[in-house]
Amino acid sequence: MSQPRATARTVPGGGLWRKPLPADPDAVAADAVRRMERYTGAAFARLLRFMGMVTLEWEAAGAVVRDVHGDEYIDCGGYGMFFHGHSHPRVVEAVRRQAGELAQSTRLLSHLPQAELAERLAEVCPGELRYSFFCNSGAEAVEGALKLARAATGRSGIIAAEDAFHGKTMGALSATGKAQYQDPFRPLVPGFRHVPFGDEAALAAAAAEAAQAPGGLAAVLLEPIQGEAGVVLPPPGYLAAARRLCDRHGALLIFDEVQCGIGRTGAMFVCGQEGVDPDILATAKSLGGGVMPLGAFTATPAAWRPFDDAPFLHTSTFGGSPLACAAGLAALEAIAQEGLLQRAQSLGRRLETGLREIGRRHSAVVAEVRGRGLFWGLDLRSEGAGGMVLNELLASGVLVVYSLNRPRVIRVMPPAVATEAQIDFVLEMVDRAAATAAAAAPDLL
C-alpha cells in the first residue's frame, strides 16, 4: 500500500491508502487540468489555477479525501451527497455484487432491487407517501414531481420560493429562485410564481391569486430547509401553513429534500421533524449512499393516479437501474442498522456548539450560524470574507462549499461516519480561518 509522502498533509482518520500515488503528481495534475481546459471548457481550470489548487482527487474513504499529491482533507462538502461518507463498505459491496449479476435493466422486465428499494422508501417516508419513480439526480426528481402535480390536478400554476434551488433542467430551473441562472435560458416554463421563503402572508396571497388565475394552482414547491440559499430554516409553523393552504385550494404540496433529506439533519426527513406530510417528496444525493447517482420522487396514491392510468407518461432509460437501486437499498440499510441518524444528532450537537462559539468569537466576520444536525451554514458579512474562509479551509485540509444563491454563506456538511476527532479538527480549522478573515476584516467588509 502506498503511504502519503513525508511532506504531505495528514488529517485525523487518514493514513493507509490502497491506490499508489504517481511518481510525478505535479505533472499528472497539470496535464489533467490542461485536458479539462481543452475539452470541458476553460472556466473551471482557470478557477483551479487562481486558487492555487492544481491537484486532483485521488482516493477517498469515510470522511477523508486524498489528492494526487498525498494531501488529505476532511470532506464537509459534496453538496450534501456524502451523508454515508466516501466508499461506504456496505454500499460499495452491494454495488459490486449487483454489477456481477445485473448491472442495467432491459426496461422490458422488472428487477428485484427496484421493488425492494421502492418498498423500503415507502416505509421510511412520512404520511401516505407510497409510490416512487427512480431517476438519476435531484433535478430529474423535481422535474418528475412538477409533471405529476400538473397531471394530477389538471392545473399549471406552481408557487416556489425566492432563493430556492431545485436544479437546472428547464422545469426545475423555472422553480429555482435565482435570475442569474434563469436569464440566459428565457423564456422558461410558464406558470411559476416566487414568494419570500418563510413569509406565510406572501404565500397565502400568491396561492389565492394563482388559484383564481387561468391555469389555476397545481402545487406549492418548497425546500423544508433551503440549501443553496445558505441553510435557511423555516419559521415555526411555516411548513404546516403551506400544507393548510394547499388543502384549501386543492393543490399539492411538494417538498424538495434532495439536499436536506436522507438523514442530513439527524432525522430521515425534515418534514418528519416538522410533522408535515407532503403529497410528493423529491430525494436524491445521499439516497445513492455517496456511490451511485440516484434520485426519486415519491407520492401518495391520490397524487400518483395519472401515472397509474398511463404508466408511460414519464419514463427513464437509466433511472432506477439495478446498480443504483442496490446502492440506495444499502444506503437505507446502513442508516437503520448502523445508527447513523443517532450519530448525526450526536455529531451535530458537537458541531453546533463549536460553530456557535466561533461565531461569537469572530462576530466581526460571522453574521450568523444556522443549521440542524450535520447541515450548517456560516453566514459571513461579505462575499470577500466567504472566499477567504473557503480558501483558508481548503489550504488547511477541510473541504466545504459556498452557497450558490448566497456566496457569502459557507456550508459545513460532514458525513455521519465522521469521528469526534475529525469534527474537532474541522472546528479548529474553521476557527483559524475565521480569525484570518477577522484580521483582514476592514479590507473584506
C-alpha positions as CSV (number, residue, x, y, z in Angstrom):
1,M,0.0,0.0,0.0
2,S,1.2,3.5,-0.8
3,Q,1.7,5.9,2.1
4,P,1.4,9.7,1.7
5,R,4.7,11.5,1.1
6,A,6.5,12.6,4.2
7,T,5.7,16.2,3.3
8,A,2.0,15.5,2.6
9,R,-0.6,16.9,4.9
10,T,-2.5,14.4,7.1
11,V,-5.8,14.7,8.9
12,P,-7.4,12.7,11.7
13,G,-8.5,9.3,10.4
14,G,-6.3,9.4,7.3
15,G,-3.3,7.2,6.8
16,L,-3.5,3.9,5.0
17,W,-4.4,4.1,1.3
18,R,-4.6,1.5,-1.4
19,K,-4.0,3.4,-4.6
20,P,-0.3,4.3,-5.3
21,L,0.5,7.9,-5.8
22,P,2.1,8.8,-9.2
23,A,5.8,9.4,-9.3
24,D,5.3,13.0,-10.6
25,P,2.0,14.2,-9.2
26,D,2.5,17.8,-10.4
27,A,2.8,16.6,-14.0
28,V,-0.2,14.4,-13.7
29,A,-2.4,17.2,-12.2
30,A,-1.2,19.8,-14.6
31,D,-1.9,17.5,-17.6
32,A,-5.4,16.7,-16.3
33,V,-6.2,20.4,-15.9
34,R,-4.9,21.2,-19.4
35,R,-7.1,18.5,-20.8
36,M,-10.1,19.8,-18.8
37,E,-9.4,23.2,-20.2
38,R,-9.3,22.0,-23.7
39,Y,-12.2,19.5,-23.7
40,T,-14.6,20.6,-20.9
41,G,-14.1,24.3,-21.0
42,A,-11.7,26.8,-19.6
43,A,-13.7,28.3,-16.7
44,F,-13.1,25.6,-14.0
45,A,-9.4,25.2,-15.0
46,R,-9.0,29.0,-14.6
47,L,-10.6,28.8,-11.1
48,L,-8.3,26.0,-10.0
49,R,-5.2,27.9,-11.1
50,F,-6.5,31.1,-9.5
51,M,-6.9,29.3,-6.2
52,G,-3.5,27.6,-6.5
53,M,-5.2,24.2,-6.4
54,V,-3.9,22.4,-9.5
55,T,-4.5,19.0,-8.0
56,L,-6.8,16.0,-8.4
57,E,-9.0,14.0,-6.1
58,W,-7.2,10.6,-6.0
59,E,-8.8,8.4,-3.4
60,A,-11.4,8.7,-0.6
61,A,-12.8,6.7,2.3
62,G,-15.1,7.7,5.1
63,A,-14.7,11.4,5.8
64,V,-11.3,11.7,4.2
65,V,-10.3,12.6,0.7
66,R,-6.7,12.3,-0.6
67,D,-5.4,14.2,-3.5
68,V,-2.8,13.3,-6.1
69,H,0.0,14.9,-4.0
70,G,-0.9,12.8,-1.0
71,D,-2.5,15.7,0.9
72,E,-5.6,14.7,2.9
73,Y,-8.8,16.6,3.6
74,I,-11.8,16.2,5.8
75,D,-14.8,16.4,3.4
76,C,-17.6,18.6,4.7
77,G,-18.8,19.5,1.2
78,G,-20.1,17.3,-1.6
79,Y,-23.3,19.4,-1.7
80,G,-24.8,17.0,0.8
81,M,-24.4,13.7,-1.0
82,F,-21.9,12.1,1.4
83,F,-24.0,11.5,4.4
84,H,-22.6,8.0,4.4
85,G,-19.1,9.3,3.7
86,H,-17.0,8.1,0.8
87,S,-17.0,4.4,-0.4
88,H,-19.1,3.2,2.5
89,P,-18.3,-0.6,2.6
90,R,-21.9,-1.7,2.8
91,V,-22.9,0.3,-0.3
92,V,-19.7,-0.5,-2.3
93,E,-20.2,-4.2,-1.6
94,A,-23.9,-4.1,-2.7
95,V,-22.9,-2.3,-5.9
96,R,-20.0,-4.7,-6.6
97,R,-22.3,-7.7,-6.0
98,Q,-25.1,-6.3,-8.2
99,A,-22.6,-5.4,-11.0
100,G,-21.7,-9.1,-11.3
101,E,-25.3,-10.1,-11.6
102,L,-27.4,-7.5,-13.4
103,A,-26.0,-4.0,-13.9
104,Q,-28.6,-2.4,-16.1
105,S,-32.2,-3.2,-16.8
106,T,-33.7,-4.3,-20.2
107,R,-36.6,-1.9,-19.3
108,L,-39.0,-4.7,-20.6
109,L,-38.8,-6.7,-17.4
110,S,-38.7,-5.5,-13.8
111,H,-35.9,-6.3,-11.3
112,L,-35.8,-7.1,-7.6
113,P,-33.6,-4.2,-6.4
114,Q,-36.1,-1.6,-7.7
115,A,-39.0,-3.4,-6.0
116,E,-37.1,-3.7,-2.7
117,L,-36.0,-0.1,-2.7
118,A,-39.4,1.2,-3.5
119,E,-40.9,-0.8,-0.6
120,R,-38.2,0.4,1.8
121,L,-38.6,4.0,0.7
122,A,-42.4,3.8,1.3
123,E,-41.6,2.5,4.8
124,V,-39.3,5.4,5.7
125,C,-41.3,8.2,4.0
126,P,-43.8,10.1,6.1
127,G,-47.6,10.1,5.8
128,E,-49.2,8.3,2.9
129,L,-46.3,8.6,0.5
130,R,-46.1,5.2,-1.2
131,Y,-45.3,5.1,-4.9
132,S,-41.8,6.0,-6.2
133,F,-40.3,6.8,-9.6
134,F,-36.5,6.5,-9.7
135,C,-34.2,8.7,-11.7
136,N,-30.6,9.9,-11.6
137,S,-30.5,13.2,-9.9
138,G,-32.3,15.8,-7.8
139,A,-33.2,17.9,-10.8
140,E,-34.8,14.9,-12.5
141,A,-36.7,14.2,-9.3
142,V,-38.1,17.7,-9.2
143,E,-38.9,17.6,-12.9
144,G,-41.0,14.5,-12.4
145,A,-42.7,15.9,-9.3
146,L,-43.8,19.0,-11.2
147,K,-45.1,17.0,-14.1
148,L,-47.0,14.7,-11.8
149,A,-48.5,17.7,-9.9
150,R,-49.8,19.2,-13.1
151,A,-51.2,15.9,-14.4
152,A,-52.8,15.1,-11.1
153,T,-54.6,18.4,-10.7
154,G,-55.2,19.4,-14.3
155,R,-53.7,22.8,-13.4
156,S,-50.5,24.5,-14.3
157,G,-49.6,27.1,-11.6
158,I,-46.6,26.5,-9.4
159,I,-45.5,28.5,-6.4
160,A,-41.9,28.3,-5.3
161,A,-39.7,30.3,-3.0
162,E,-37.2,33.1,-3.7
163,D,-33.6,31.9,-3.5
164,A,-34.7,28.3,-3.8
165,F,-32.6,25.8,-5.7
166,H,-34.3,22.9,-7.4
167,G,-32.0,22.1,-10.3
168,K,-31.1,23.5,-13.7
169,T,-33.2,21.5,-16.1
170,M,-35.9,23.6,-17.6
171,G,-38.8,22.8,-15.3
172,A,-36.6,22.7,-12.2
173,L,-34.8,25.9,-13.3
174,S,-38.2,27.6,-13.7
175,A,-38.8,26.8,-10.0
176,T,-35.3,27.8,-8.9
177,G,-35.4,31.3,-7.5
178,K,-32.3,32.9,-9.0
179,A,-32.4,35.1,-12.0
180,Q,-28.7,34.7,-12.7
181,Y,-29.2,31.0,-13.7
182,Q,-32.5,31.7,-15.5
183,D,-31.9,34.7,-17.7
184,P,-29.7,33.1,-20.4
185,F,-32.4,30.5,-21.0
186,R,-35.6,32.5,-21.1
187,P,-38.4,32.0,-21.9
188,L,-38.7,29.5,-19.1
189,V,-41.6,27.1,-18.4
190,P,-44.7,29.4,-17.8
191,G,-46.8,29.3,-14.7
192,F,-44.3,29.8,-11.9
193,R,-44.5,32.4,-9.1
194,H,-41.9,33.1,-6.4
195,V,-42.5,34.4,-2.9
196,P,-40.1,35.0,0.0
197,F,-39.3,31.8,1.9
198,G,-40.8,31.8,5.4
199,D,-43.4,34.6,4.7
200,E,-46.7,32.9,5.3
201,A,-48.8,36.0,4.3
202,A,-47.0,36.3,1.0
203,L,-47.5,32.6,0.3
204,A,-51.2,32.9,1.2
205,A,-51.7,35.9,-1.1
206,A,-49.8,34.2,-4.0
207,A,-51.9,31.0,-3.6
208,A,-55.1,32.9,-3.6
209,E,-54.1,34.8,-6.7
210,A,-52.8,31.7,-8.5
211,A,-56.0,29.8,-7.7
212,Q,-58.1,32.5,-9.5
213,A,-55.7,32.9,-12.4
214,P,-56.0,31.0,-15.7
215,G,-54.5,27.6,-15.2
216,G,-55.2,27.5,-11.5
217,L,-52.8,26.4,-8.8
218,A,-51.3,22.9,-9.2
219,A,-48.7,22.9,-6.4
220,V,-46.5,24.7,-3.9
221,L,-42.9,23.5,-4.1
222,L,-40.6,24.2,-1.1
223,E,-37.3,23.0,0.3
224,P,-38.0,22.4,4.0
225,I,-34.6,23.8,4.7
226,Q,-33.2,25.9,1.8
227,G,-29.7,24.7,0.9
228,E,-28.3,26.9,-1.8
229,A,-29.9,30.0,-0.2
230,G,-27.5,29.4,2.7
231,V,-29.0,26.8,5.0
232,V,-32.2,28.8,5.7
233,L,-34.6,27.2,8.2
234,P,-38.3,27.7,8.0
235,P,-40.0,29.8,10.7
236,P,-42.1,27.7,13.2
237,G,-45.4,26.7,11.6
238,Y,-44.5,27.8,8.1
239,L,-44.5,24.3,6.5
240,A,-47.7,23.5,8.3
241,A,-49.2,26.7,6.9
242,A,-48.2,25.7,3.4
243,R,-50.0,22.3,4.0
244,R,-53.2,24.1,5.0
245,L,-53.0,26.5,2.0
246,C,-52.6,23.6,-0.4
247,D,-55.6,21.8,1.2
248,R,-57.7,24.9,1.0
249,H,-57.0,25.4,-2.7
250,G,-57.0,21.7,-3.8
251,A,-53.3,22.0,-4.7
252,L,-50.5,19.5,-4.0
253,L,-47.6,20.2,-1.6
254,I,-44.2,19.2,-2.9
255,F,-41.2,19.1,-0.7
256,D,-37.7,19.0,-2.2
257,E,-35.5,17.2,0.3
258,V,-32.7,16.4,-2.2
259,Q,-30.1,18.1,0.0
260,C,-31.6,18.2,3.4
261,G,-33.2,14.7,3.4
262,I,-32.0,11.1,4.0
263,G,-30.5,11.8,7.4
264,R,-28.7,15.0,6.9
265,T,-30.5,16.8,9.8
266,G,-30.5,13.9,12.2
267,A,-33.9,12.6,11.0
268,M,-34.7,10.8,7.8
269,F,-36.6,13.8,6.5
270,V,-37.0,17.4,7.7
271,C,-40.7,17.3,7.0
272,G,-40.9,14.4,9.5
273,Q,-39.2,16.6,12.1
274,E,-41.7,19.4,11.4
275,G,-44.7,17.0,11.4
276,V,-45.9,18.0,7.9
277,D,-46.7,15.4,5.2
278,P,-46.3,16.4,1.6
279,D,-48.2,14.9,-1.4
280,I,-44.9,14.5,-3.3
281,L,-41.4,14.2,-1.9
282,A,-38.2,14.6,-4.1
283,T,-35.0,13.0,-2.9
284,A,-31.5,12.3,-4.3
285,K,-27.9,12.9,-3.3
286,S,-27.5,10.8,-0.1
287,L,-30.1,8.3,-1.4
288,G,-27.3,6.8,-3.5
289,G,-25.1,6.3,-0.5
290,G,-22.3,8.5,-1.9
291,V,-21.6,5.8,-4.5
292,M,-24.2,5.8,-7.3
293,P,-26.3,8.7,-8.8
294,L,-29.9,8.1,-7.6
295,G,-32.9,10.3,-7.3
296,A,-36.6,9.6,-6.7
297,F,-39.9,11.3,-6.3
298,T,-42.4,9.6,-4.1
299,A,-46.1,10.4,-4.0
300,T,-49.4,9.5,-2.3
301,P,-51.8,7.1,-4.1
302,A,-54.1,10.1,-4.8
303,A,-51.3,12.2,-6.4
304,W,-50.0,9.2,-8.3
305,R,-53.2,8.4,-10.1
306,P,-52.2,9.8,-13.6
307,F,-49.2,7.5,-13.7
308,D,-51.4,4.6,-12.8
309,D,-53.7,5.4,-15.7
310,A,-50.8,6.0,-18.2
311,P,-47.6,4.5,-16.9
312,F,-45.5,5.7,-19.9
313,L,-46.3,9.3,-19.3
314,H,-42.9,9.6,-17.5
315,T,-40.0,7.2,-18.2
316,S,-36.2,7.0,-17.9
317,T,-33.8,4.6,-19.6
318,F,-31.2,4.6,-16.8
319,G,-33.4,5.7,-13.9
320,G,-33.8,3.0,-11.3
321,S,-31.1,0.8,-12.6
322,P,-30.3,-2.4,-10.6
323,L,-26.9,-0.8,-9.7
324,A,-28.4,2.4,-8.4
325,C,-31.2,0.7,-6.6
326,A,-28.8,-1.7,-4.9
327,A,-26.8,1.3,-3.7
328,G,-30.0,3.0,-2.4
329,L,-31.2,-0.1,-0.6
330,A,-27.8,-0.5,1.1
331,A,-27.7,3.2,2.0
332,L,-31.1,3.0,3.8
333,E,-30.0,-0.2,5.5
334,A,-26.8,1.5,6.7
335,I,-28.8,4.3,8.2
336,A,-31.1,1.9,10.0
337,Q,-28.6,-0.7,11.1
338,E,-25.6,1.4,11.9
339,G,-27.3,4.1,13.9
340,L,-26.4,6.9,11.5
341,L,-29.4,9.1,12.5
342,Q,-28.3,9.0,16.1
343,R,-24.7,9.6,15.0
344,A,-25.8,12.6,13.0
345,Q,-27.6,14.0,16.1
346,S,-24.6,13.5,18.4
347,L,-22.0,14.9,16.0
348,G,-24.4,17.7,15.1
349,R,-24.6,18.8,18.7
350,R,-20.8,18.9,18.8
351,L,-20.6,20.8,15.6
352,E,-23.3,23.3,16.6
353,T,-21.6,24.1,19.9
354,G,-18.3,24.7,18.2
355,L,-19.6,26.7,15.3
356,R,-21.7,28.9,17.5
357,E,-18.8,29.6,19.7
358,I,-16.7,30.5,16.7
359,G,-19.5,32.8,15.5
360,R,-19.5,34.6,18.9
361,R,-15.7,34.9,18.9
362,H,-15.4,36.2,15.4
363,S,-18.6,38.3,15.1
364,A,-16.7,40.8,13.0
365,V,-16.9,38.4,10.1
366,V,-19.6,35.9,11.1
367,A,-23.0,37.4,10.9
368,E,-25.0,34.2,11.8
369,V,-24.6,30.5,12.3
370,R,-27.6,28.4,11.4
371,G,-28.5,24.8,10.7
372,R,-29.5,21.5,12.1
373,G,-27.8,18.1,12.5
374,L,-25.0,17.9,10.1
375,F,-26.3,20.7,7.9
376,W,-24.7,24.1,8.9
377,G,-24.2,27.4,7.3
378,L,-21.7,30.2,8.3
379,D,-23.3,33.4,7.1
380,L,-20.4,35.8,6.7
381,R,-20.6,39.5,6.4
382,S,-19.3,39.7,2.8
383,E,-18.6,37.5,-0.2
384,G,-14.9,38.5,0.3
385,A,-14.9,37.1,3.8
386,G,-16.6,33.9,2.4
387,G,-14.0,33.5,-0.3
388,M,-11.1,33.9,2.2
389,V,-12.6,31.4,4.7
390,L,-13.2,28.9,2.0
391,N,-9.7,29.2,0.7
392,E,-8.2,29.1,4.2
393,L,-10.1,25.9,4.9
394,L,-9.1,24.3,1.7
395,A,-5.4,25.1,2.4
396,S,-5.7,23.6,5.9
397,G,-7.3,20.3,4.8
398,V,-11.1,20.9,5.1
399,L,-13.4,20.8,2.1
400,V,-16.5,23.0,2.3
401,V,-18.8,24.6,-0.3
402,Y,-20.2,28.1,-0.7
403,S,-23.9,28.5,-1.3
404,L,-24.8,29.1,-5.0
405,N,-27.6,31.6,-4.3
406,R,-25.8,33.3,-1.4
407,P,-22.0,33.0,-1.9
408,R,-21.1,34.6,1.4
409,V,-22.6,31.5,3.2
410,I,-20.1,28.7,3.7
411,R,-21.8,25.3,4.2
412,V,-20.3,22.7,6.6
413,M,-21.8,19.3,6.0
414,P,-19.6,16.4,7.4
415,P,-20.7,12.8,7.0
416,A,-22.4,10.8,9.8
417,V,-19.4,8.4,9.7
418,A,-17.0,11.2,10.8
419,T,-15.3,10.8,14.2
420,E,-15.3,13.2,17.1
421,A,-11.6,13.9,16.4
422,Q,-12.5,14.8,12.8
423,I,-15.2,17.2,13.9
424,D,-12.9,18.8,16.3
425,F,-10.3,19.2,13.6
426,V,-12.8,20.9,11.3
427,L,-13.8,23.2,14.1
428,E,-10.2,24.1,14.8
429,M,-9.6,24.9,11.2
430,V,-12.8,26.9,10.9
431,D,-11.7,28.9,13.9
432,R,-8.3,29.7,12.4
433,A,-9.9,30.6,9.0
434,A,-12.4,33.0,10.7
435,A,-9.5,34.5,12.7
436,T,-7.6,35.1,9.5
437,A,-10.6,36.7,7.9
438,A,-11.2,38.8,11.0
439,A,-7.7,40.1,10.8
440,A,-8.4,41.2,7.3
441,A,-11.9,42.4,8.0
442,P,-11.5,46.1,7.1
443,D,-10.4,45.1,3.6
444,L,-13.1,42.5,3.2
445,L,-16.3,44.1,4.5
